[in-house]
Amino acid sequence: MSDDDELEERLGPMIPESARPRVQDYGFDLEETLSSVLSIRTHIPDDGFTAETLGTERGGNAALISSDGLVVTIGYLVTEAETVWLFDGDGRAIPGHVVGYDQETGFGLVQALQKLDLPPLELGSSDSLRVGDPAILAGCGGVKHAVSAEVVARREFAGYWEYMLDNAIFTAPPHPLWGGSALIGSDGTLRGIGSLYVQQSTDGKEPVDVNMVVPIDILKPIMEELMRYGKTSKPPRPWLGMFTTEVDGSVVVAGVADNGPAQRADVQLGDIVFGVGGQPVNDMVQMYRKIWSQGAAGAEIPLNLQRSGDRVEVHVQSISRGDLLKGPQLH
């Protein structure tokens, strides 16, 4: 494979010209701003806890946020990474090191180990983004790899992997290489980091394809701790190793982690979670809030389940998911 072919594969498909941002529509240097969006490639050891579910070779985007080479990306790209490479839009490779990862927000920080000679993105305000506001969702590679998007929703988001955001950002049209992409506001500041490609249905309309973006404002209070210690001082949330989905207004167990707390407590595929400690739950947001209200990691979590028409109560001895993960290694 030629260098050009490798660069094209890394950057992903080009965005159709009609969907790209137009230079003349912005009061800042669009090309210069987009040059601060990098490509990131990581390798995770075969025996990593996340290797089976997320793979050992991961790739996406990242945003430069300081002149000394600090980069922010979405955490699943760097979780347990033993090797990190950053690439600019010209294909120049720069080694990196994982500085920190926060499971609660989903952000990961990486330090470039060589000078990047690129202008960092200023952190803007994600709280000020409203439905209908224009934005750019950018991958590495400049305008040709950026989408002229619109904020289509601000709402809670619950992920099956025991993750929740209070006020996630949803944008459309979606970016084809969304992981770690930079959400840039009309003022040229960084407003969020792309996380997922999902379908959203509102007001009974047909589902539309959107990207879920993690708001940058929730990084600001924890960034100093992540840079200094690799994690926050906040006690970790209880983790059950229980993967759930919502079906017809019920929370259904779709899987459990091998030898995880839920499996050890005999939580089974197809169980319906209708309560936590006797308090009813109707969706995953309610369930997570009630689970996390039981205390920090290590707390015993009482789950009220319906199984084959019978009601069952199980007590899950939670743990910290971070205890299962390999820590960053400097190479």
N, C-alpha and C positions, 0 to 999 in steps of 0.2 A: 504494500500500500504506500503511495506517495505521501509526502508531507502535506500536500494540498488536500488529498483525500482524507487523511487523518484529521486535519483541521475541520473539514466540512462535516465529518462524522461527529466530532466533538461538539460543534456548534449547533447541530441539529438542522432541521429543515428551515429554509428561509421563509419569512412571513410574506404573504402576498402583498404587493405594493399598495393595494387599496386599503389594507389593514394596518399599515405602518404609520407611525407618527410622522408629521411633516415638519421639516426644519422651520419653515416660516410661521408656524403656529405657536412658537415658544419664544419667550423673551430671554432665554439663556442659550448657551452654545450646546445644542442637542448632541452633536457628535462627541464633543469633549466629555459631556456628562455621561453618555452611554459607554465611553471607553473605560469607565471605572467599574463596569460589570465584567466579571471574570468567569472563566470556566474552571470547574474544580473536578478533579478525579482522585478517588481514594481507594486504597486496598485494605481490606479487613481480613485478619487471620481466619483460617478455616474453622478453628475451634472457638471463634467468637460467638457469644450468645445470640447475636442478631444475624449471624452469617446465613443461616438457613432461610430466614424470612425476608431479609433485605438484600441478600447477596454479598459476595466478597469484593466485587468490583462495582463501584458506584460513581455516578457522575451527574453533574448539574451545573448550577451557576452560583455565584457569590458576589458580594458587593464590597468594594474597598471603602472603609469608613474612617481611616486615619492616614496621615502622611507617612507614618512609620510602618505601614504595611499590615494593619489590623483589618481583617476581612470578616464579614458576617454572612452566614449561610443558614440553610435549614438543617437542623440537627441530625436528621437521619442519614445525611450524606457523610457525616464525620464520626458518627457513633462507633467506637472501638477501632477507629482507623489507625493503622500502623504506618501507612505511607500516604502522604498528601502532596498533590501537585496542583498548582494554579497555572492557568494559561491566559494570556491576554488575547485581544482580538486578532493579533498578528500571528498567534501560535507560539509565542515565546513561553517557555516553561520555567516556572519558579517553584522551588520546593517550599513546602509549608509545614507547619506544626500545629496540631490541635491545642488551642489554649483552654477552651472550656466548652461544656455542653450542659444546657439546662433542660431537663425532662419536662418541667412544668410548662414552660413557654414553647419549647421546641426549637430554640435558637442554638446555633453553634458558632463559636469564634475560632478563627484560624489566624496564625501569624505567618506572613510571608517571610522567608529566610534570606531573601535577596531584595534589593531595592527595586520598586516597581515603576517609578517615574510616571505615575498617573495621578490625576487630581482626585482626592477622596470625595465621596458623596457626603453632604451634610445631612444629619438626622433631622427630619422634619416632624410634623405632628400628624399622627394617624388618627387621633381623636377628632380632629377637625374635618376629616373626610366624611362626606355625606352621600347618600344614594343619589345618583345622577352626576356626581362630580367626574370630570375627565381625569385620566391618569395614563401612565405608560407602564406596561409590564415588560421588562427588558431582560433578555438573555445576553450572553457574551456575543459580540460580533457587530455591535452598532445598530444603526437603524434597520438594517435588513433582518435583524433578529429581535426586533421589538414590536410589540402590539400596542396600537392606540386603543385603549380600553376605557371602560366606564365602570364606576362602582355601582353594582346592581343590588347589593344587600349589605347590611350590617346586622349581625345577629350572633346568638350563641352557636357554638359548634361543638359536637361531641364525636370523638373518634373511637373506633372499636377497640383500639389498643390502650384504653384507659387514659384518655387525653381529652381536655376540654378547654375551650376559649370562651370568655364571656362576651366578646365583641369582635368576632372575626370579620375580615373584609372579604367580600366576594366580588370578582370582576369578570367582565365579559367584553369581547370575545376571549376565549381562553388562549393561553400561550402553550405551544406544543412541547416545550421543554421547561416546565414550570418550576421544578424543584430548585430552590435557591434564587429564583429570578427576583429582580429588583422592582418594586412598585415605586414609581417616581411620580411625584405630584406635579402640578402645573407650574410650580415655582422651582422645579429642579431638585427638590430635596427627597431623601429616601423616606417612604411612608410605610413600607412593609416588605416582607420576604415571602415569596411564593412557596406554598407547601403542597397543595393537592390539586387534582383535576376531578371535579365532581359534577353531578347533575342536580339542578335545583328546580323545584316546582313551587310556584306561588300563585295564589288566587285561582286555583283550579286550572291554570294554564298548562300547556305541554312543558315538560322539563326542558331546561336550557343548559348547555354546557358552560361551566364557569370554573375559575380558579379560586381556591381558598388561599387567602394571604394572611400571614401572621402579622399583627400590627406592631410597628417599630416602637411605639410608646411603652410596651411592656418589657422591652429590652433595657431601656434607659435606667430603671432603678437597680438592675442586677448586673450591669455591665462591668462595673469596677470590681465586684466580687468575682465574677467569672474570669476576668483578666488576672486577678491576683491569686485566686485559689483553684480555678478550674470548675468551680461549682458555687452555689449560693449557700449561705449559712442557714437558710430556712429548713426546718426538718422535712425530710422527704415524705411524700404522701404514701399511704398504704397501697401496695400493688398486689393484685390477686392472681394475675396471669389468666384472666378470664376475658375472652373476646365476645362482644355482644353486638346485636343489631336490633333494629326496631321493625316489628312486623305487626301490622293492624293494631297499632296502639299498645303493643306489649313489647317488653324488653326480653329478647330471646338469646340464650347462650349459643353462639355459633362455633365456639371452640375453646380449648383451654391449653395453656402452655404445658409442654411435657414436664412432669415432675414439679410443676409450679404449685403455689398454694391452693388454687381452686381445684386442681386435679387431686391433690392430696386430701382435700376435704370432701371429695366425691361429688363435686359439681359436674353435671353431665351435659353433653351436647343435646340441645333441644329443651333444656330446662327454661321455664319462664320465671324471670325475677319480678315478683310483684311487690316486694317490700324489702327494706333494710332495717333490721331491728324493730320490726312491727310497724314501721312507717311506710305507707304505700308509695310506690313509684310507677309512673306511667311512661317515662322516657329515659334515655340514657343520661341526659343532663341531671334530672332529679336523682337518678341512681348514684352518679358520681358524687354529687354534692353530699348525699347522705352517707356514702361510704367514707368520704374524706373527712366528714364531721366526726367520725368515730375516734379520731386521733391520728398520730403520725404512724409511719411505717412500723410494723410490729404489733399494731392493735389487732384484736380479734374482731372480725367483721361478721355479724349475724345476717345471713341472707334468707329471705322467705321465698321459697321456690314452689312452682307448680310443676309436677312431673307425672305425666300420664294420668292426669285427672286428680292426682293426690297432692296434698300440700305437705311440703317437706321443709324443715329448717336445718341449715348447715352453718357451721361456724368455721370461717376461713381465717387461719393465722397468717396475716399479711406480712410482707417483707418489703424492703426497698429494692426496686428494680435495679438501681445503680450498683447494688452489691454483686449483680450477675455480670456486669459489663467490664470489659478490659479497659484500663485507663490509658490516657494518651502517653505515647512514647516519643521521645525526642531522638531524631536520627540525624 
